[in-house]
Amino acid sequence: MDGARRALADELYAVSREHDAAQADRLDRFRNVEPETAELLGVLIRATSAQSILELGTSNGYSTIWLADAAQATGGRLLSLDVDASRTELARNNLAAAGLADLVELRTQDAGELLAGAPDQGWEFIFLDSERPAYVGYLPELIRTLAPRGVLAVDNVLSHAHELVEFTELIEREPGLTQTVVPVGAGLRLAVRDVA
Ligand SMILES: C[S@@+](CC[C@H](N)C(=O)[O-])C[C@H]1O[C@@H](n2cnc3c(N)ncnc32)[C@H](O)[C@@H]1O
C-alpha cells in the first residue's frame, strides 16, 4: 500500500476507534479489523494472486480498503457486503477517497442471501467479518463457493472463541480444508481449500 493510501487508512482507523469508544451498543460500533490483520490479508491476497475476492461485513470500509488495495495488485476485483445501507455509503465515500472505487462493488445485502445465490467455487479469497452467530449457517455455502486453493479468512476466532465453538468444531471437521489459526489481532482462522 502506498504511503498516501496508508495514511488515509490509518486516519480512518483512528477516527473509527474514537467513534467506537463513544458507543454503548456494540452494534453501533464500526469494529474495524486490527491493522496488523488487515496487512496480513493484503499479503495473503498478493501471495495467492487471488482475483475474485469477497468480503462479508464491510462496515465503513476500513478492511475493504486493504482488500481492494490488494485486488489492485493482483488485477482482481472485490465484492463487499453489509446489511446496513448507511455503512455501505460510508464505505463508498472512503473507498473513493482512497482511489479504489472502481475495483469494488459495494452492496447492501445479507451475507447468507449472497452466498446462497453464488456459483460453486467462485471465490478465490473470502474475508468473513460479519455477525458470528450466523457463521454456522454460512459454512456449507462458504465451502461450496470457495475455489480450489481459495482462502477463507475468519476474524475474531480468538477474541470471541466462545461464540464460535460450534463453527470451530464444524470447520475443523471439514475434510477438504487445510487450516490454521494465526494469533494476529483478534485471531484469524485461515482455511485453504484443497485441490481434489
Ligand atoms: C465487524 S463489522 C465489519 C468490520 C469491517 N470488516 C472492517 O474491518 O472494517 C461487522 C459488519 O457486518 C455487518 N453485518 C451484520 N450482519 C450482516 C449480514 N447478515 N450480512 C452482511 N453484513 C452483516 C454489520 O452491519 C457490520 O457493519
The ligand as a MOL file (V3000), in Angstrom:
LIG
                    3D

  0  0  0     0  0            999 V3000
M  V30 BEGIN CTAB
M  V30 COUNTS 27 29 0 0 0
M  V30 BEGIN ATOM
M  V30 1 C -17.1320 -6.3160 12.4970 0
M  V30 2 S -18.0220 -5.2780 11.4180 0 CHG=1
M  V30 3 C -17.0550 -5.3670 9.9370 0
M  V30 4 C -15.7670 -4.6020 10.0460 0
M  V30 5 C -15.0380 -4.4460 8.7330 0
M  V30 6 N -14.7770 -5.7310 8.1110 0
M  V30 7 C -13.7280 -3.7180 8.9650 0
M  V30 8 O -12.7630 -4.3770 9.3830 0
M  V30 9 O -13.6950 -2.5030 8.7590 0 CHG=-1
M  V30 10 C -19.3930 -6.2830 11.0080 0
M  V30 11 C -20.3110 -5.6950 9.9510 0
M  V30 12 O -21.1430 -6.7690 9.4790 0
M  V30 13 C -22.3890 -6.2330 9.1450 0
M  V30 14 N -23.3600 -7.3370 9.1260 0
M  V30 15 C -24.0390 -7.8710 10.1780 0
M  V30 16 N -24.8100 -8.8820 9.7640 0
M  V30 17 C -24.6270 -8.9980 8.4270 0
M  V30 18 C -25.1560 -9.8590 7.4300 0
M  V30 19 N -26.0450 -10.8150 7.7320 0
M  V30 20 N -24.7400 -9.6980 6.1490 0
M  V30 21 C -23.8510 -8.7260 5.8160 0
M  V30 22 N -23.3170 -7.8740 6.7290 0
M  V30 23 C -23.6800 -8.0130 8.0040 0
M  V30 24 C -22.6550 -5.1840 10.2150 0
M  V30 25 O -23.5980 -4.2320 9.7770 0
M  V30 26 C -21.2530 -4.6120 10.4570 0
M  V30 27 O -21.0470 -3.4170 9.7230 0
M  V30 END ATOM
M  V30 BEGIN BOND
M  V30 1 1 1 2
M  V30 2 1 2 3
M  V30 3 1 2 10
M  V30 4 1 3 4
M  V30 5 1 4 5
M  V30 6 1 5 6
M  V30 7 1 5 7
M  V30 8 2 7 8
M  V30 9 1 7 9
M  V30 10 1 10 11
M  V30 11 1 11 12
M  V30 12 1 11 26
M  V30 13 1 12 13
M  V30 14 1 13 14
M  V30 15 1 13 24
M  V30 16 1 14 15
M  V30 17 1 14 23
M  V30 18 2 15 16
M  V30 19 1 16 17
M  V30 20 1 17 18
M  V30 21 2 17 23
M  V30 22 1 18 19
M  V30 23 2 18 20
M  V30 24 1 20 21
M  V30 25 2 21 22
M  V30 26 1 22 23
M  V30 27 1 24 25
M  V30 28 1 24 26
M  V30 29 1 26 27
M  V30 END BOND
M  V30 END CTAB
M  END
